[in-house]
């Protein structure tokens, strides 16, 4: 009987310990895990299309979209966006900063080059810091102060990135004023 009591207490302690570890996963840990999950896919490509909005005049609607996780370092991941196989002057940049995980949109092209940004003291892009509600596979990025000053209409923006590792999908979602503004679901491309 004494052994049964010890075993029951040990199992209870282990179960409580597992719950405690799960609830102790801090937002920094979740952000680090999300960053690591994306970094593990470095060099990979996802393809699909937007499923919101249905406005055919939108530049990213009715076209094939691809994201390529083009470069990964200890603190920065760059995800290039392609439209109908052409680079679409957009890169999503995830950066580990002292304040937390940050997303910004790096819109470069023939006119808006790195040199242009430096010469004109222009901002690198708009975005925001991850909230404390994210997980290892999903993060939310509300617009930061820089974004609100740069694009006042985007002050209420919230971007979401989600990986479904089992299904092999990557979802990018944007809300503005609490309403959906853009959503794309992309599937992992495998080499043939």
N, C-alpha and C positions, 0 to 999 in steps of 0.2 A: 504494500500500500504506500509506503514511504517513497519507493522508487517511482510509482505512478504520479505522486504529487510533485516530485522533483521534475519528472519528464513534462508534466502539464505546465509547470511554472517556466521551464526552459522554452517550451514551444510558444507560450504566451509572450515571453520576453523577445523571442526571435520575431514573432509576428508583429509585435509592437515596434520593434526595431526597424523592420522593413517599412512599416507605415511612416515611421518617423523619418527615415531616409527619404522616402518619396515626398513627404511634405516639406522637407528641408531643402529640396531642390530650389535654389534661389534663382531669381531672374538672371543673374550673371551666369550661373551654371547652365540655365536653359539657353541663353544667348550663345554661350561658348559651344554647347552641343549642337545648336542650329548651324553655327559657323562651321563646325567640324563636319557636319553632315553634307553641307554644300561643298566644302573643300575636298571631301572624299570623291566628289563627282567632277573634279577639275579635268578639263579637256573634253568633257561630255557635251552632247547637244540634245536639246529637247525641241520638239516641233508640234505645232497645232494651230489653233486659231482663236480669235477672241469669240466669246459667246455673249458678250455684252459690251457695248450697246449693239442694237440691230440697225443703227443709222449707217447706211451704205456710204455716206459722205465722209465718215470718220476715216482717217488715213490708215488705221490698223484693222479695219473691218473688211471682211471679204477677201482676205489675203492670207497666205501661209506665213506664220510667224515662227521664228526659230530663236532660241537662246543658246549661246555657246559659252560655257564657263571657261573663259579664255586664259585667265591667269590667277594664280593663288599664291599668296605669301603668308607669312605668320599672322599678318594683321589686315591684309586686303584681298578681297576676291572681286574680280571683274567678270560680269556676265553681259556679253555683247548681244544686242538685239538685231535680228535680221528680218526684213520684210521681203517676201518673194525672192529669197536667197541673196538680196543685196543688204549690206550693212546699212542700218537705218539710223545713223548718227545718234545712237543711244546705247549707253552702257549703264547697267545697274551696278553700283559699287557698294559692297558691304565692307565696312571698316570697323575693326575693333579699336575703340578709342577709350581713353581713361574714363569718360562719362558713360560708356556702354557701347552696345552695337549700334552702328549708324548706317543708314541707307541713304545714298544720294544718287541722283540721275545725272550722269555725265554726258551731256549732249555736245558732241564734237562732230566736225565735218570739214568740208573744204574751206569754208569761211571761218568757222569757229574752231580753231586749232588750239593746241596747248600754247603756242606762241601768242596767239590772239588774246587768250585769257591772261597771260602774264603781262603783255604790253598794255592791256586795258584794265588791269586789276579787276577783271570780271570774276564773278562767282563760278565755282566749278559745277554747281548744280543744286537742285532743290531736293529736299528729303526730310529725314528726321531720325530721332533715336528710338530704339525699340522700347516698348512698354514693359512693365513687369508681369504682364499676363501671358507672355509667349511660352512656347514649349520647344523641345528639341527639333520639332518638325514644322512649327508655325510661329511666325513673329509678326507683330503689328508695329507700324512706324508712323505715328502722327507727325504732321508737319511741324518743323521747328521754327524758331523765331526768324532765322535767316530766310527760310522759305516764305514766311508770311510777309516779310519786308520786300522780298524779290518779286513775289506773285501774290498780291493781297487776296485775290479770289481763291487761292489755294491754302489759305490759312487753316481751313478745317479739313484739309486732306488727311486721309489715313490710308497708308499702303499696307497690304498684307502679302506675305510670301509664305507658301506652304508646300512642303514636300510630302508626297505619299510614297514612302520608300517601297512599300509592298506593290502598289499599282504602277510605280515608275512614272509618276506625274509631278509636274511643277506648276503651281498656280500662282498667278500674279493678279492682285485685286486692288482696285482703288475706289475709295468712297470720298465724296465731298458733301458737306452739310448732312452727313449721315445717310446719304443716298448713294447707290451704286453708280459709278461713273465709267469704269472699265474693268473687264475681267477676261483673262486668257488662261486656258488650261492646255498645257503642253505635255507631250508624252516623250519619255526617254527614247532616243533613236539608237537602235543597235546596229552594229556593222553587219553588212550582208556578206 
